[in-house]
Amino acid sequence: MVRQLEPSHALVECFGTQSHCVLDPACQLKGALDSALQAFLAALDRVSLADLVGSDARLHAALGLQAAARATVPITIVHPPADRERR
């Protein structure tokens, strides 16, 4: 869901198209940060909302969910187009 809900995954200015950093052409940090971002998103991809919410009554109460008699609701996740640029 993070991939769909967050408007940008640009951790630093140089991830965007309007970078003004003079180090950008030779920067090694950008590649390391992109690898870290991809690992972060991959870790979140392996966890569902059901995994996070589970059956914790305190969390259900905080979220206003009915603990026992809630129905299962299908959720459709739309992935971005495959041609979307990734750095």
N, CA, C and O atoms as a CHARMM CRD file, in Angstrom:
* protein
*
  348
    1    1 MET  N      0.80700  -1.18800   0.00000 PROA 1      0.00000
    2    1 MET  CA     0.00000   0.00000   0.00000 PROA 1      0.00000
    3    1 MET  C      0.85600   1.25900   0.00000 PROA 1      0.00000
    4    1 MET  O      0.44000   2.29700  -0.51400 PROA 1      0.00000
    5    2 VAL  N      2.02800   1.16900   0.56500 PROA 2      0.00000
    6    2 VAL  CA     2.90100   2.34600   0.59500 PROA 2      0.00000
    7    2 VAL  C      3.20900   2.79900  -0.83000 PROA 2      0.00000
    8    2 VAL  O      3.24000   3.99600  -1.11500 PROA 2      0.00000
    9    3 ARG  N      3.43300   1.84400  -1.71100 PROA 3      0.00000
   10    3 ARG  CA     3.73300   2.19500  -3.11100 PROA 3      0.00000
   11    3 ARG  C      2.58700   2.98800  -3.74500 PROA 3      0.00000
   12    3 ARG  O      2.82700   3.89800  -4.53800 PROA 3      0.00000
   13    4 GLN  N      1.34100   2.64300  -3.39500 PROA 4      0.00000
   14    4 GLN  CA     0.19500   3.32200  -3.98400 PROA 4      0.00000
   15    4 GLN  C     -0.17400   4.61200  -3.25900 PROA 4      0.00000
   16    4 GLN  O     -0.67900   5.54200  -3.88800 PROA 4      0.00000
   17    5 LEU  N      0.06300   4.68800  -1.96900 PROA 5      0.00000
   18    5 LEU  CA    -0.39200   5.83800  -1.20100 PROA 5      0.00000
   19    5 LEU  C      0.60100   6.98800  -1.13300 PROA 5      0.00000
   20    5 LEU  O      0.19900   8.14400  -1.00300 PROA 5      0.00000
   21    6 GLU  N      1.86100   6.69400  -1.21700 PROA 6      0.00000
   22    6 GLU  CA     2.86700   7.75700  -1.13800 PROA 6      0.00000
   23    6 GLU  C      3.05000   8.39000  -2.51500 PROA 6      0.00000
   24    6 GLU  O      3.26600   7.68200  -3.49800 PROA 6      0.00000
   25    7 PRO  N      2.96700   9.71100  -2.59200 PROA 7      0.00000
   26    7 PRO  CA     3.06600  10.36800  -3.89700 PROA 7      0.00000
   27    7 PRO  C      4.46300  10.28300  -4.51300 PROA 7      0.00000
   28    7 PRO  O      4.60500  10.35500  -5.73300 PROA 7      0.00000
   29    8 SER  N      5.48200  10.13300  -3.69000 PROA 8      0.00000
   30    8 SER  CA     6.84100  10.08600  -4.20700 PROA 8      0.00000
   31    8 SER  C      7.69400   9.23700  -3.27700 PROA 8      0.00000
   32    8 SER  O      7.48300   9.20900  -2.06500 PROA 8      0.00000
   33    9 HSD  N      8.64000   8.56200  -3.85800 PROA 9      0.00000
   34    9 HSD  CA     9.59700   7.80600  -3.06800 PROA 9      0.00000
   35    9 HSD  C     10.98000   8.44000  -3.17000 PROA 9      0.00000
   36    9 HSD  O     11.99300   7.79400  -2.90200 PROA 9      0.00000
   37   10 ALA  N     11.00700   9.68900  -3.55500 PROA 10     0.00000
   38   10 ALA  CA    12.27700  10.40100  -3.68600 PROA 10     0.00000
   39   10 ALA  C     12.82500  10.70400  -2.29100 PROA 10     0.00000
   40   10 ALA  O     12.33000  11.59400  -1.59700 PROA 10     0.00000
   41   11 LEU  N     13.83800   9.96200  -1.89600 PROA 11     0.00000
   42   11 LEU  CA    14.42600  10.16900  -0.58000 PROA 11     0.00000
   43   11 LEU  C     15.25100  11.45200  -0.52300 PROA 11     0.00000
   44   11 LEU  O     15.34600  12.09500   0.52300 PROA 11     0.00000
   45   12 VAL  N     15.83000  11.80500  -1.62700 PROA 12     0.00000
   46   12 VAL  CA    16.65200  13.01000  -1.71200 PROA 12     0.00000
   47   12 VAL  C     16.34300  13.72100  -3.02600 PROA 12     0.00000
   48   12 VAL  O     15.78600  13.12500  -3.94700 PROA 12     0.00000
   49   13 GLU  N     16.70600  14.98500  -3.10600 PROA 13     0.00000
   50   13 GLU  CA    16.38500  15.79900  -4.27800 PROA 13     0.00000
   51   13 GLU  C     16.85400  15.17500  -5.59400 PROA 13     0.00000
   52   13 GLU  O     16.15800  15.26300  -6.60600 PROA 13     0.00000
   53   14 CYS  N     18.01400  14.55600  -5.58200 PROA 14     0.00000
   54   14 CYS  CA    18.58800  14.04400  -6.83600 PROA 14     0.00000
   55   14 CYS  C     17.81900  12.84500  -7.38900 PROA 14     0.00000
   56   14 CYS  O     18.08100  12.42500  -8.51600 PROA 14     0.00000
   57   15 PHE  N     16.87700  12.28300  -6.62700 PROA 15     0.00000
   58   15 PHE  CA    16.03500  11.21000  -7.16600 PROA 15     0.00000
   59   15 PHE  C     15.02500  11.76500  -8.16500 PROA 15     0.00000
   60   15 PHE  O     14.50900  11.02600  -9.00400 PROA 15     0.00000
   61   16 GLY  N     14.74300  13.05700  -8.07700 PROA 16     0.00000
   62   16 GLY  CA    13.78700  13.68700  -8.97900 PROA 16     0.00000
   63   16 GLY  C     14.44600  14.12900 -10.26900 PROA 16     0.00000
   64   16 GLY  O     15.63300  13.89700 -10.49600 PROA 16     0.00000
   65   17 THR  N     13.65600  14.76600 -11.10300 PROA 17     0.00000
   66   17 THR  CA    14.15900  15.21000 -12.40500 PROA 17     0.00000
   67   17 THR  C     14.75900  16.61200 -12.36000 PROA 17     0.00000
   68   17 THR  O     15.36100  17.05600 -13.33700 PROA 17     0.00000
   69   18 GLN  N     14.60400  17.30600 -11.24900 PROA 18     0.00000
   70   18 GLN  CA    15.07700  18.68400 -11.13200 PROA 18     0.00000
   71   18 GLN  C     16.23700  18.81400 -10.14900 PROA 18     0.00000
   72   18 GLN  O     16.27000  19.75600  -9.35800 PROA 18     0.00000
   73   19 SER  N     17.16400  17.90400 -10.18600 PROA 19     0.00000
   74   19 SER  CA    18.29600  17.93600  -9.25700 PROA 19     0.00000
   75   19 SER  C     19.20700  19.13000  -9.54300 PROA 19     0.00000
   76   19 SER  O     19.55900  19.40900 -10.68900 PROA 19     0.00000
   77   20 HSD  N     19.57500  19.82000  -8.47300 PROA 20     0.00000
   78   20 HSD  CA    20.49900  20.93900  -8.58500 PROA 20     0.00000
   79   20 HSD  C     21.82500  20.63400  -7.88900 PROA 20     0.00000
   80   20 HSD  O     22.66000  21.52100  -7.71400 PROA 20     0.00000
   81   21 CYS  N     22.00500  19.40500  -7.50500 PROA 21     0.00000
   82   21 CYS  CA    23.21500  19.03000  -6.78000 PROA 21     0.00000
   83   21 CYS  C     24.39700  18.93000  -7.74400 PROA 21     0.00000
   84   21 CYS  O     24.31400  18.24800  -8.76500 PROA 21     0.00000
   85   22 VAL  N     25.48000  19.60200  -7.42200 PROA 22     0.00000
   86   22 VAL  CA    26.66500  19.58100  -8.27800 PROA 22     0.00000
   87   22 VAL  C     27.37800  18.22800  -8.22300 PROA 22     0.00000
   88   22 VAL  O     28.16900  17.90700  -9.11000 PROA 22     0.00000
   89   23 LEU  N     27.10100  17.44000  -7.19000 PROA 23     0.00000
   90   23 LEU  CA    27.73100  16.12300  -7.06400 PROA 23     0.00000
   91   23 LEU  C     26.96100  15.02800  -7.80800 PROA 23     0.00000
   92   23 LEU  O     27.46300  13.91400  -7.96100 PROA 23     0.00000
   93   24 ASP  N     25.75400  15.33700  -8.26600 PROA 24     0.00000
   94   24 ASP  CA    24.86800  14.33100  -8.86300 PROA 24     0.00000
   95   24 ASP  C     25.53900  13.45100  -9.91700 PROA 24     0.00000
   96   24 ASP  O     25.38000  12.23200  -9.85600 PROA 24     0.00000
   97   25 PRO  N     26.27800  14.00300 -10.87600 PROA 25     0.00000
   98   25 PRO  CA    26.85800  13.14000 -11.91300 PROA 25     0.00000
   99   25 PRO  C     27.83300  12.08700 -11.39000 PROA 25     0.00000
  100   25 PRO  O     27.98400  11.03300 -12.01000 PROA 25     0.00000
  101   26 ALA  N     28.49400  12.34800 -10.27000 PROA 26     0.00000
  102   26 ALA  CA    29.49600  11.42100  -9.75000 PROA 26     0.00000
  103   26 ALA  C     29.11000  10.79300  -8.41300 PROA 26     0.00000
  104   26 ALA  O     29.91500  10.08100  -7.81100 PROA 26     0.00000
  105   27 CYS  N     27.91000  11.04400  -7.94900 PROA 27     0.00000
  106   27 CYS  CA    27.50200  10.62700  -6.60500 PROA 27     0.00000
  107   27 CYS  C     27.30800   9.11300  -6.49600 PROA 27     0.00000
  108   27 CYS  O     26.62000   8.50100  -7.31400 PROA 27     0.00000
  109   28 GLN  N     27.91700   8.53100  -5.48700 PROA 28     0.00000
  110   28 GLN  CA    27.75100   7.10100  -5.21200 PROA 28     0.00000
  111   28 GLN  C     26.65400   6.86300  -4.17900 PROA 28     0.00000
  112   28 GLN  O     26.12600   5.75600  -4.07500 PROA 28     0.00000
  113   29 LEU  N     26.31500   7.88900  -3.42600 PROA 29     0.00000
  114   29 LEU  CA    25.29700   7.76600  -2.38900 PROA 29     0.00000
  115   29 LEU  C     23.91800   7.49900  -2.98100 PROA 29     0.00000
  116   29 LEU  O     23.12700   6.76600  -2.38700 PROA 29     0.00000
  117   30 LYS  N     23.62000   8.07500  -4.12800 PROA 30     0.00000
  118   30 LYS  CA    22.30700   7.91100  -4.75000 PROA 30     0.00000
  119   30 LYS  C     22.00000   6.43000  -5.00900 PROA 30     0.00000
  120   30 LYS  O     20.88400   5.97700  -4.75200 PROA 30     0.00000
  121   31 GLY  N     22.96300   5.69300  -5.50400 PROA 31     0.00000
  122   31 GLY  CA    22.76500   4.26300  -5.75300 PROA 31     0.00000
  123   31 GLY  C     22.53700   3.48700  -4.46700 PROA 31     0.00000
  124   31 GLY  O     21.70200   2.58400  -4.41800 PROA 31     0.00000
  125   32 ALA  N     23.28200   3.84000  -3.42700 PROA 32     0.00000
  126   32 ALA  CA    23.12000   3.16600  -2.13500 PROA 32     0.00000
  127   32 ALA  C     21.74700   3.47100  -1.53400 PROA 32     0.00000
  128   32 ALA  O     21.09700   2.58300  -0.98200 PROA 32     0.00000
  129   33 LEU  N     21.30900   4.72200  -1.64200 PROA 33     0.00000
  130   33 LEU  CA    19.99600   5.09200  -1.11900 PROA 33     0.00000
  131   33 LEU  C     18.87700   4.41600  -1.90400 PROA 33     0.00000
  132   33 LEU  O     17.87500   3.99800  -1.32400 PROA 33     0.00000
  133   34 ASP  N     19.04400   4.30700  -3.21200 PROA 34     0.00000
  134   34 ASP  CA    18.03000   3.62300  -4.02000 PROA 34     0.00000
  135   34 ASP  C     17.95200   2.14900  -3.64600 PROA 34     0.00000
  136   34 ASP  O     16.85600   1.59500  -3.56700 PROA 34     0.00000
  137   35 SER  N     19.08300   1.50500  -3.41700 PROA 35     0.00000
  138   35 SER  CA    19.08400   0.10400  -2.98100 PROA 35     0.00000
  139   35 SER  C     18.36800  -0.05100  -1.64200 PROA 35     0.00000
  140   35 SER  O     17.60500  -0.99600  -1.44100 PROA 35     0.00000
  141   36 ALA  N     18.61900   0.88100  -0.73400 PROA 36     0.00000
  142   36 ALA  CA    17.95700   0.84900   0.57600 PROA 36     0.00000
  143   36 ALA  C     16.45200   1.05000   0.42800 PROA 36     0.00000
  144   36 ALA  O     15.66800   0.37600   1.09600 PROA 36     0.00000
  145   37 LEU  N     16.04700   1.96600  -0.43800 PROA 37     0.00000
  146   37 LEU  CA    14.61700   2.20000  -0.67600 PROA 37     0.00000
  147   37 LEU  C     13.95000   0.95200  -1.24200 PROA 37     0.00000
  148   37 LEU  O     12.86200   0.57700  -0.80700 PROA 37     0.00000
  149   38 GLN  N     14.59500   0.31300  -2.20500 PROA 38     0.00000
  150   38 GLN  CA    14.02500  -0.89700  -2.80700 PROA 38     0.00000
  151   38 GLN  C     13.90500  -2.01700  -1.77300 PROA 38     0.00000
  152   38 GLN  O     12.92000  -2.75600  -1.77700 PROA 38     0.00000
  153   39 ALA  N     14.88900  -2.15000  -0.89300 PROA 39     0.00000
  154   39 ALA  CA    14.83200  -3.16000   0.16700 PROA 39     0.00000
  155   39 ALA  C     13.69700  -2.85300   1.14700 PROA 39     0.00000
  156   39 ALA  O     12.99300  -3.76300   1.58500 PROA 39     0.00000
  157   40 PHE  N     13.52100  -1.58400   1.48700 PROA 40     0.00000
  158   40 PHE  CA    12.44000  -1.14200   2.36800 PROA 40     0.00000
  159   40 PHE  C     11.08500  -1.49700   1.76800 PROA 40     0.00000
  160   40 PHE  O     10.23300  -2.07300   2.44600 PROA 40     0.00000
  161   41 LEU  N     10.88400  -1.15100   0.49300 PROA 41     0.00000
  162   41 LEU  CA     9.61100  -1.44600  -0.16400 PROA 41     0.00000
  163   41 LEU  C      9.39300  -2.94600  -0.31100 PROA 41     0.00000
  164   41 LEU  O      8.26700  -3.42300  -0.16500 PROA 41     0.00000
  165   42 ALA  N     10.44200  -3.68800  -0.59600 PROA 42     0.00000
  166   42 ALA  CA    10.32000  -5.14200  -0.71900 PROA 42     0.00000
  167   42 ALA  C      9.91500  -5.76100   0.61900 PROA 42     0.00000
  168   42 ALA  O      9.11300  -6.69400   0.64900 PROA 42     0.00000
  169   43 ALA  N     10.45800  -5.25700   1.71500 PROA 43     0.00000
  170   43 ALA  CA    10.08300  -5.76000   3.04100 PROA 43     0.00000
  171   43 ALA  C      8.60900  -5.48300   3.31300 PROA 43     0.00000
  172   43 ALA  O      7.90900  -6.33900   3.85500 PROA 43     0.00000
  173   44 LEU  N      8.13300  -4.30700   2.94600 PROA 44     0.00000
  174   44 LEU  CA     6.71900  -3.98400   3.14100 PROA 44     0.00000
  175   44 LEU  C      5.82000  -4.80900   2.21900 PROA 44     0.00000
  176   44 LEU  O      4.69300  -5.13800   2.58800 PROA 44     0.00000
  177   45 ASP  N      6.30900  -5.14600   1.02400 PROA 45     0.00000
  178   45 ASP  CA     5.53700  -5.97500   0.09600 PROA 45     0.00000
  179   45 ASP  C      5.24000  -7.35000   0.68800 PROA 45     0.00000
  180   45 ASP  O      4.24400  -7.97600   0.32700 PROA 45     0.00000
  181   46 ARG  N      6.08800  -7.81900   1.58400 PROA 46     0.00000
  182   46 ARG  CA     5.90700  -9.15400   2.16400 PROA 46     0.00000
  183   46 ARG  C      4.92800  -9.16800   3.33900 PROA 46     0.00000
  184   46 ARG  O      4.64600 -10.22800   3.89800 PROA 46     0.00000
  185   47 VAL  N      4.40700  -7.99300   3.71500 PROA 47     0.00000
  186   47 VAL  CA     3.50500  -7.89700   4.86600 PROA 47     0.00000
  187   47 VAL  C      2.16600  -7.34000   4.41000 PROA 47     0.00000
  188   47 VAL  O      2.10800  -6.34100   3.69200 PROA 47     0.00000
  189   48 SER  N      1.08700  -7.99800   4.83600 PROA 48     0.00000
  190   48 SER  CA    -0.24400  -7.50900   4.48300 PROA 48     0.00000
  191   48 SER  C     -0.81800  -6.68000   5.63100 PROA 48     0.00000
  192   48 SER  O     -0.30500  -6.71100   6.74900 PROA 48     0.00000
  193   49 LEU  N     -1.87300  -5.94900   5.34400 PROA 49     0.00000
  194   49 LEU  CA    -2.55900  -5.21500   6.40700 PROA 49     0.00000
  195   49 LEU  C     -3.09600  -6.17500   7.45300 PROA 49     0.00000
  196   49 LEU  O     -3.07500  -5.87500   8.64600 PROA 49     0.00000
  197   50 ALA  N     -3.57200  -7.32100   7.01400 PROA 50     0.00000
  198   50 ALA  CA    -4.07200  -8.32500   7.95800 PROA 50     0.00000
  199   50 ALA  C     -2.95500  -8.78600   8.88900 PROA 50     0.00000
  200   50 ALA  O     -3.19400  -9.01600  10.07500 PROA 50     0.00000
  201   51 ASP  N     -1.74100  -8.92200   8.36500 PROA 51     0.00000
  202   51 ASP  CA    -0.59900  -9.29100   9.20400 PROA 51     0.00000
  203   51 ASP  C     -0.35100  -8.23300  10.27000 PROA 51     0.00000
  204   51 ASP  O     -0.03900  -8.55700  11.41600 PROA 51     0.00000
  205   52 LEU  N     -0.48900  -6.98200   9.89200 PROA 52     0.00000
  206   52 LEU  CA    -0.18700  -5.88400  10.80400 PROA 52     0.00000
  207   52 LEU  C     -1.28200  -5.66800  11.84200 PROA 52     0.00000
  208   52 LEU  O     -0.99800  -5.37300  13.00300 PROA 52     0.00000
  209   53 VAL  N     -2.53400  -5.81700  11.41700 PROA 53     0.00000
  210   53 VAL  CA    -3.65700  -5.59800  12.32600 PROA 53     0.00000
  211   53 VAL  C     -3.93400  -6.84800  13.13800 PROA 53     0.00000
  212   53 VAL  O     -4.16900  -6.77000  14.34400 PROA 53     0.00000
  213   54 GLY  N     -3.90700  -8.01300  12.47600 PROA 54     0.00000
  214   54 GLY  CA    -4.11500  -9.28900  13.15800 PROA 54     0.00000
  215   54 GLY  C     -5.34600  -9.29600  14.03300 PROA 54     0.00000
  216   54 GLY  O     -6.39500  -8.77500  13.65400 PROA 54     0.00000
  217   55 SER  N     -5.21400  -9.88300  15.19300 PROA 55     0.00000
  218   55 SER  CA    -6.35500  -9.98400  16.10100 PROA 55     0.00000
  219   55 SER  C     -6.10700  -9.19200  17.38300 PROA 55     0.00000
  220   55 SER  O     -6.68800  -9.50300  18.42300 PROA 55     0.00000
  221   56 ASP  N     -5.26600  -8.19200  17.32000 PROA 56     0.00000
  222   56 ASP  CA    -4.95200  -7.36900  18.48300 PROA 56     0.00000
  223   56 ASP  C     -6.15000  -6.47300  18.81400 PROA 56     0.00000
  224   56 ASP  O     -6.44600  -5.53100  18.07900 PROA 56     0.00000
  225   57 ALA  N     -6.82400  -6.76500  19.90600 PROA 57     0.00000
  226   57 ALA  CA    -8.03200  -6.04200  20.29300 PROA 57     0.00000
  227   57 ALA  C     -7.74200  -4.56100  20.52500 PROA 57     0.00000
  228   57 ALA  O     -8.58200  -3.71300  20.22200 PROA 57     0.00000
  229   58 ARG  N     -6.56900  -4.24400  21.05700 PROA 58     0.00000
  230   58 ARG  CA    -6.22700  -2.83100  21.30200 PROA 58     0.00000
  231   58 ARG  C     -6.11400  -2.06500  19.99100 PROA 58     0.00000
  232   58 ARG  O     -6.57400  -0.92800  19.88300 PROA 58     0.00000
  233   59 LEU  N     -5.50200  -2.69300  19.00400 PROA 59     0.00000
  234   59 LEU  CA    -5.35600  -2.05200  17.70600 PROA 59     0.00000
  235   59 LEU  C     -6.71500  -1.91600  17.02800 PROA 59     0.00000
  236   59 LEU  O     -7.00400  -0.89200  16.41000 PROA 59     0.00000
  237   60 HSD  N     -7.54300  -2.94300  17.14400 PROA 60     0.00000
  238   60 HSD  CA    -8.89300  -2.88700  16.56600 PROA 60     0.00000
  239   60 HSD  C     -9.66600  -1.72800  17.18500 PROA 60     0.00000
  240   60 HSD  O    -10.35000  -0.98700  16.48000 PROA 60     0.00000
  241   61 ALA  N     -9.55700  -1.57200  18.49900 PROA 61     0.00000
  242   61 ALA  CA   -10.25600  -0.48500  19.18400 PROA 61     0.00000
  243   61 ALA  C     -9.73000   0.87400  18.71800 PROA 61     0.00000
  244   61 ALA  O    -10.51100   1.79300  18.46900 PROA 61     0.00000
  245   62 ALA  N     -8.41900   0.99800  18.60200 PROA 62     0.00000
  246   62 ALA  CA    -7.81600   2.25900  18.17300 PROA 62     0.00000
  247   62 ALA  C     -8.23200   2.63100  16.75500 PROA 62     0.00000
  248   62 ALA  O     -8.37900   3.80900  16.43000 PROA 62     0.00000
  249   63 LEU  N     -8.42000   1.61100  15.91000 PROA 63     0.00000
  250   63 LEU  CA    -8.81200   1.83500  14.51600 PROA 63     0.00000
  251   63 LEU  C    -10.32200   1.88700  14.32900 PROA 63     0.00000
  252   63 LEU  O    -10.80600   2.17100  13.23300 PROA 63     0.00000
  253   64 GLY  N    -11.06300   1.61400  15.39200 PROA 64     0.00000
  254   64 GLY  CA   -12.52100   1.62300  15.29200 PROA 64     0.00000
  255   64 GLY  C    -13.07500   0.41300  14.56300 PROA 64     0.00000
  256   64 GLY  O    -14.14600   0.48600  13.96000 PROA 64     0.00000
  257   65 LEU  N    -12.35800  -0.69700  14.61400 PROA 65     0.00000
  258   65 LEU  CA   -12.80600  -1.92600  13.95900 PROA 65     0.00000
  259   65 LEU  C    -13.60100  -2.77600  14.93600 PROA 65     0.00000
  260   65 LEU  O    -13.34200  -2.76700  16.14000 PROA 65     0.00000
  261   66 GLN  N    -14.56300  -3.50300  14.40900 PROA 66     0.00000
  262   66 GLN  CA   -15.29700  -4.44900  15.23900 PROA 66     0.00000
  263   66 GLN  C    -14.48500  -5.73100  15.27600 PROA 66     0.00000
  264   66 GLN  O    -14.17800  -6.31000  14.23500 PROA 66     0.00000
  265   67 ALA  N    -14.14400  -6.16600  16.46300 PROA 67     0.00000
  266   67 ALA  CA   -13.22300  -7.28600  16.61600 PROA 67     0.00000
  267   67 ALA  C    -13.78800  -8.61700  16.15700 PROA 67     0.00000
  268   67 ALA  O    -13.13200  -9.30700  15.37700 PROA 67     0.00000
  269   68 ALA  N    -14.94800  -9.00300  16.59400 PROA 68     0.00000
  270   68 ALA  CA   -15.41700 -10.36200  16.35800 PROA 68     0.00000
  271   68 ALA  C    -16.20200 -10.53200  15.06700 PROA 68     0.00000
  272   68 ALA  O    -15.97900 -11.49300  14.33000 PROA 68     0.00000
  273   69 ALA  N    -17.09100  -9.64000  14.79200 PROA 69     0.00000
  274   69 ALA  CA   -18.04200  -9.87200  13.70400 PROA 69     0.00000
  275   69 ALA  C    -17.73400  -9.05300  12.46900 PROA 69     0.00000
  276   69 ALA  O    -18.65500  -8.56400  11.81500 PROA 69     0.00000
  277   70 ARG  N    -16.50300  -8.89400  12.14100 PROA 70     0.00000
  278   70 ARG  CA   -16.23900  -8.12400  10.93600 PROA 70     0.00000
  279   70 ARG  C    -16.13900  -9.04900   9.73000 PROA 70     0.00000
  280   70 ARG  O    -15.60100 -10.15300   9.80600 PROA 70     0.00000
  281   71 ALA  N    -16.66600  -8.56900   8.63800 PROA 71     0.00000
  282   71 ALA  CA   -16.66500  -9.35400   7.40300 PROA 71     0.00000
  283   71 ALA  C    -15.35100  -9.13700   6.66100 PROA 71     0.00000
  284   71 ALA  O    -14.69500  -8.10600   6.81300 PROA 71     0.00000
  285   72 THR  N    -14.98900 -10.11600   5.86700 PROA 72     0.00000
  286   72 THR  CA   -13.81300  -9.98100   5.02800 PROA 72     0.00000
  287   72 THR  C    -14.19100  -9.17300   3.79800 PROA 72     0.00000
  288   72 THR  O    -15.16600  -9.48200   3.11200 PROA 72     0.00000
  289   73 VAL  N    -13.41600  -8.14400   3.53100 PROA 73     0.00000
  290   73 VAL  CA   -13.67900  -7.28100   2.38700 PROA 73     0.00000
  291   73 VAL  C    -12.50600  -7.40500   1.43000 PROA 73     0.00000
  292   73 VAL  O    -11.36400  -7.16200   1.81900 PROA 73     0.00000
  293   74 PRO  N    -12.77200  -7.78300   0.17700 PROA 74     0.00000
  294   74 PRO  CA   -11.66500  -7.89700  -0.77000 PROA 74     0.00000
  295   74 PRO  C    -11.09200  -6.52400  -1.09300 PROA 74     0.00000
  296   74 PRO  O    -11.82800  -5.54400  -1.20900 PROA 74     0.00000
  297   75 ILE  N     -9.78700  -6.46300  -1.23600 PROA 75     0.00000
  298   75 ILE  CA    -9.10000  -5.22800  -1.58100 PROA 75     0.00000
  299   75 ILE  C     -8.33100  -5.47400  -2.86700 PROA 75     0.00000
  300   75 ILE  O     -7.59900  -6.45700  -2.98700 PROA 75     0.00000
  301   76 THR  N     -8.50200  -4.57500  -3.82600 PROA 76     0.00000
  302   76 THR  CA    -7.77400  -4.66300  -5.07800 PROA 76     0.00000
  303   76 THR  C     -6.65700  -3.64000  -5.06100 PROA 76     0.00000
  304   76 THR  O     -6.89700  -2.45200  -4.84700 PROA 76     0.00000
  305   77 ILE  N     -5.44600  -4.09600  -5.28500 PROA 77     0.00000
  306   77 ILE  CA    -4.29400  -3.19900  -5.33500 PROA 77     0.00000
  307   77 ILE  C     -3.88000  -3.06900  -6.78900 PROA 77     0.00000
  308   77 ILE  O     -3.59400  -4.05900  -7.46300 PROA 77     0.00000
  309   78 VAL  N     -3.85300  -1.84500  -7.25600 PROA 78     0.00000
  310   78 VAL  CA    -3.47100  -1.56000  -8.62900 PROA 78     0.00000
  311   78 VAL  C     -2.00100  -1.18200  -8.63800 PROA 78     0.00000
  312   78 VAL  O     -1.58700  -0.23100  -7.97500 PROA 78     0.00000
  313   79 HSD  N     -1.22400  -1.93100  -9.38900 PROA 79     0.00000
  314   79 HSD  CA     0.21300  -1.67400  -9.47300 PROA 79     0.00000
  315   79 HSD  C      0.47800  -0.61800 -10.53600 PROA 79     0.00000
  316   79 HSD  O     -0.25800  -0.53000 -11.51800 PROA 79     0.00000
  317   80 PRO  N      1.51900   0.18300 -10.35200 PROA 80     0.00000
  318   80 PRO  CA     1.85600   1.19600 -11.35900 PROA 80     0.00000
  319   80 PRO  C      2.26300   0.50400 -12.65700 PROA 80     0.00000
  320   80 PRO  O      2.67900  -0.65500 -12.63900 PROA 80     0.00000
  321   81 PRO  N      2.14400   1.20500 -13.77700 PROA 81     0.00000
  322   81 PRO  CA     2.54700   0.61800 -15.06900 PROA 81     0.00000
  323   81 PRO  C      3.99300   0.14700 -15.02900 PROA 81     0.00000
  324   81 PRO  O      4.83600   0.74200 -14.35800 PROA 81     0.00000
  325   82 ALA  N      4.26600  -0.92500 -15.75300 PROA 82     0.00000
  326   82 ALA  CA     5.61000  -1.51600 -15.76000 PROA 82     0.00000
  327   82 ALA  C      6.65500  -0.57400 -16.32800 PROA 82     0.00000
  328   82 ALA  O      7.83600  -0.68900 -15.99800 PROA 82     0.00000
  329   83 ASP  N      6.23500   0.36300 -17.18500 PROA 83     0.00000
  330   83 ASP  CA     7.21000   1.25800 -17.79200 PROA 83     0.00000
  331   83 ASP  C      7.54000   2.46700 -16.93100 PROA 83     0.00000
  332   83 ASP  O      8.28000   3.35400 -17.35700 PROA 83     0.00000
  333   84 ARG  N      6.99000   2.50500 -15.71300 PROA 84     0.00000
  334   84 ARG  CA     7.28000   3.61000 -14.79200 PROA 84     0.00000
  335   84 ARG  C      8.77000   3.60500 -14.46600 PROA 84     0.00000
  336   84 ARG  O      9.33400   2.57000 -14.11000 PROA 84     0.00000
  337   85 GLU  N      9.39600   4.75900 -14.59100 PROA 85     0.00000
  338   85 GLU  CA    10.84200   4.86200 -14.37600 PROA 85     0.00000
  339   85 GLU  C     11.20700   4.58000 -12.93600 PROA 85     0.00000
  340   85 GLU  O     10.61000   5.13600 -12.01400 PROA 85     0.00000
  341   86 ARG  N     12.19400   3.71100 -12.74200 PROA 86     0.00000
  342   86 ARG  CA    12.74000   3.42700 -11.41600 PROA 86     0.00000
  343   86 ARG  C     14.20400   3.79100 -11.45100 PROA 86     0.00000
  344   86 ARG  O     14.90000   3.56400 -12.44100 PROA 86     0.00000
  345   87 ARG  N     14.65000   4.35300 -10.36700 PROA 87     0.00000
  346   87 ARG  CA    16.07900   4.69400 -10.26900 PROA 87     0.00000
  347   87 ARG  C     16.75700   3.68700  -9.41600 PROA 87     0.00000
  348   87 ARG  O     17.96400   3.77700  -9.19500 PROA 87     0.00000
